[in-house]
Structures are given as C-alpha cells and as structure tokens.
Amino acid sequence: MQKRISSYTAILEPAEEGGYVAHVPMLPGCMTQGKTFEEARRNIQEAIRGYVAVLREDGDEVPVESGDAIMTTVRTPV
C-alpha cells in the first residue's frame, strides 16, 4: 500500500525552559516538544502521523491544507 504524503504547517518556537515546542494549527491539540530544533521537528512529524491515524480510525475527515502557508514575524509597539 502506497502512503500518501501530506503537508502541514508546523510552528516551532523556543521554549522558556529550553528546547522547542511545536504545534500544527490545522490539527488542534497536535503538539510536542524537543530538546533541539531537529528533535522537535522529528517529534511533530510523528505527532502528525499519530493524529491523522486516530482521525482515520474514528472515521473522521482528515484536514488538508489548501496551499502553502506564509508565515512572518510582525513587530509592533503595544
């Protein structure tokens, strides 16, 4: 069985206590962490696979992003 490749936007941010936290806005609650950026990146890939597997097992629709996301940091006085 051929596996389908899907793309999801993952946001990785430095954690206050060190390392990185990662989450996927398209998949609410899909989050993880890692001691390094690369570890967090690998962990979020695994978390996405697990999240999608549970959706499929439950017969729920798997969200698909409509296109490439553009992310930027915006700085503004508040």
Secondary structure, 3 states (H helix, E strand, C coil): CCCCCCCCCCEEEECCCCCEEEECCCCCCCEEEECCHHHHHHHHHHHHHHHHHHHHHCCCCCCCCCCCCCCCCCCCCC
